[in-house]
Amino acid sequence: MEFYMKLPRNKKEFTLFMAIVSIISVNIIAPLITCFEMGFSLATWKNALTVIPFIWLSVIALVLLTYVPAEKMTKAITGGKDSFNSTIIVNVLCTVFLMSIFLTVIGTWIGSRSITMEPIRFFFHKWPRNFAISFAIELLVAQPIARFVLLKKHTAQDSKNAALQSAD
């Protein structure tokens, strides 16, 4: 039942879910990683905010590219009989794992406004931190908010549908 109430039921809801998660994530994760990289200051924060639209476009493209592989990884790990919460945690883990690999490199290129070998050279130094930050934000902030919005939307829809059926 939780799967049905807290996850997208169609493409329109998937778009809403993805928009909520990506906007929250990008607006927290990108500035936070930038501040860890460059130092915590208002200037660093403002600089990070200027590239957020480009990071967000990259995130949307990568979500669409990694969605199917992350689902396959989740199914291989969970086996289909696990609880809603364990399945969600594994799915977030798989999605963030794949996304963080790409965004550790691509995000640096966008943020620095240049394509260099630096993010590849220092990948194994930076990726664990980026993964941990991203996983925490996704698991504890972005996805719970998006699932709550869908739960409220579905509860309202189901109540409306039940009222319409009882009126007939």
C-alpha positions as CSV (number, residue, x, y, z in Angstrom):
1,M,0.0,0.0,0.0
2,E,2.8,2.4,0.8
3,F,4.3,1.9,-2.7
4,Y,1.0,2.9,-4.2
5,M,0.5,5.9,-2.0
6,K,4.0,7.4,-1.8
7,L,5.4,6.8,-5.2
8,P,4.5,8.1,-8.7
9,R,1.6,6.4,-10.4
10,N,2.0,7.8,-13.8
11,K,4.4,10.0,-15.9
12,K,2.9,13.2,-14.7
13,E,3.5,12.2,-11.1
14,F,7.0,11.0,-11.9
15,T,7.7,14.4,-13.3
16,L,6.4,16.1,-10.2
17,F,8.4,13.7,-8.0
18,M,11.6,14.2,-10.0
19,A,11.1,18.0,-10.0
20,I,10.7,18.2,-6.2
21,V,13.6,15.8,-5.5
22,S,16.0,17.5,-8.0
23,I,15.2,21.1,-7.0
24,I,15.7,20.4,-3.3
25,S,18.8,18.3,-3.9
26,V,20.5,20.6,-6.3
27,N,19.9,23.6,-4.1
28,I,21.4,21.9,-1.1
29,I,24.0,19.5,-2.4
30,A,25.7,21.7,-5.0
31,P,26.4,24.7,-2.6
32,L,27.3,22.3,0.2
33,I,29.9,20.4,-1.9
34,T,31.2,23.7,-3.3
35,C,31.7,25.1,0.2
36,F,33.5,22.0,1.3
37,E,35.7,22.3,-1.8
38,M,36.3,26.1,-1.8
39,G,35.7,27.1,1.8
40,F,32.5,28.2,3.6
41,S,31.9,31.9,2.7
42,L,29.1,34.0,1.3
43,A,31.1,34.5,-1.9
44,T,31.5,30.7,-2.4
45,W,27.8,30.2,-1.8
46,K,26.8,32.9,-4.3
47,N,29.2,31.5,-6.9
48,A,27.6,28.0,-6.4
49,L,24.1,29.5,-6.9
50,T,25.1,30.9,-10.3
51,V,25.7,27.4,-11.7
52,I,22.7,25.7,-10.1
53,P,20.6,25.9,-13.3
54,F,23.2,24.1,-15.3
55,I,23.8,21.5,-12.5
56,W,20.0,21.0,-12.4
57,L,19.8,20.3,-16.1
58,S,22.7,17.8,-15.7
59,V,20.9,16.1,-12.8
60,I,17.6,15.8,-14.8
61,A,19.5,14.2,-17.8
62,L,21.4,11.8,-15.5
63,V,18.3,10.8,-13.6
64,L,16.7,9.8,-16.9
65,L,19.9,7.9,-17.9
66,T,20.4,6.1,-14.6
67,Y,16.8,5.4,-13.7
68,V,16.7,1.9,-15.3
69,P,20.1,0.8,-14.1
70,A,19.3,1.9,-10.6
71,E,16.0,0.0,-10.7
72,K,17.7,-3.1,-11.9
73,M,20.3,-2.8,-9.1
74,T,17.6,-2.3,-6.5
75,K,15.7,-5.4,-7.7
76,A,18.9,-7.4,-7.6
77,I,19.6,-6.4,-4.1
78,T,16.1,-6.4,-2.5
79,G,14.6,-9.4,-4.2
80,G,11.1,-7.9,-4.3
81,K,9.8,-9.2,-0.9
82,D,11.5,-6.5,1.2
83,S,9.5,-3.7,3.0
84,F,8.8,-0.4,1.5
85,N,11.4,1.4,3.6
86,S,14.2,-1.0,2.9
87,T,13.4,-1.0,-0.8
88,I,13.4,2.8,-0.8
89,I,16.7,3.0,1.0
90,V,18.3,0.6,-1.4
91,N,16.9,2.5,-4.4
92,V,18.2,5.8,-3.1
93,L,21.6,4.2,-2.4
94,C,21.7,2.8,-6.0
95,T,20.5,6.0,-7.6
96,V,22.9,8.2,-5.6
97,F,25.8,5.8,-6.2
98,L,25.4,6.1,-10.0
99,M,24.5,9.8,-10.0
100,S,27.4,10.8,-7.7
101,I,29.9,9.0,-9.9
102,F,29.0,11.2,-12.9
103,L,28.3,14.4,-11.0
104,T,31.6,14.3,-9.2
105,V,33.2,14.9,-12.6
106,I,30.5,16.8,-14.4
107,G,29.6,19.0,-11.5
108,T,33.2,20.1,-11.1
109,W,33.4,20.9,-14.8
110,I,30.2,23.0,-14.6
111,G,31.3,24.7,-11.3
112,S,34.8,25.5,-12.5
113,R,33.5,26.4,-16.0
114,S,36.2,24.4,-17.6
115,I,36.7,20.8,-18.7
116,T,39.9,19.5,-17.2
117,M,41.3,16.2,-16.0
118,E,41.3,17.5,-12.3
119,P,38.0,15.9,-11.3
120,I,39.1,12.6,-12.8
121,R,42.5,12.7,-11.2
122,F,41.1,13.5,-7.8
123,F,37.9,11.4,-8.2
124,F,38.7,8.8,-5.5
125,H,39.5,11.6,-3.1
126,K,36.4,13.6,-3.7
127,W,33.7,11.0,-4.6
128,P,33.2,9.4,-1.1
129,R,32.5,12.9,0.4
130,N,30.2,13.8,-2.5
131,F,28.4,10.4,-2.2
132,A,27.9,10.7,1.5
133,I,26.5,14.3,1.3
134,S,24.2,13.4,-1.6
135,F,23.0,10.2,0.1
136,A,22.2,11.9,3.3
137,I,20.3,14.8,1.6
138,E,18.4,12.4,-0.7
139,L,17.5,9.9,2.1
140,L,16.7,12.4,4.8
141,V,15.4,15.5,3.1
142,A,14.6,15.5,-0.6
143,Q,12.9,12.1,-1.1
144,P,10.8,12.2,2.1
145,I,9.4,15.6,1.1
146,A,8.6,14.4,-2.4
147,R,7.0,11.2,-1.1
148,F,5.0,13.2,1.5
149,V,3.7,15.5,-1.4
150,L,2.6,12.4,-3.4
151,L,1.0,10.8,-0.3
152,K,-1.1,14.0,0.3
153,K,-1.9,14.2,-3.5
154,H,-3.0,10.5,-3.6
155,T,-5.0,10.7,-0.4
156,A,-6.9,13.7,-1.7
157,Q,-7.4,12.0,-5.1
158,D,-8.6,8.7,-3.5
159,S,-11.0,10.6,-1.2
160,K,-12.4,12.5,-4.1
161,N,-12.8,9.3,-6.1
162,A,-14.5,7.5,-3.2
163,A,-16.9,10.5,-2.7
164,L,-17.8,10.4,-6.5
165,Q,-18.4,6.7,-6.4
166,S,-20.6,6.9,-3.3
167,A,-22.6,9.7,-5.0
168,D,-23.4,7.5,-7.9
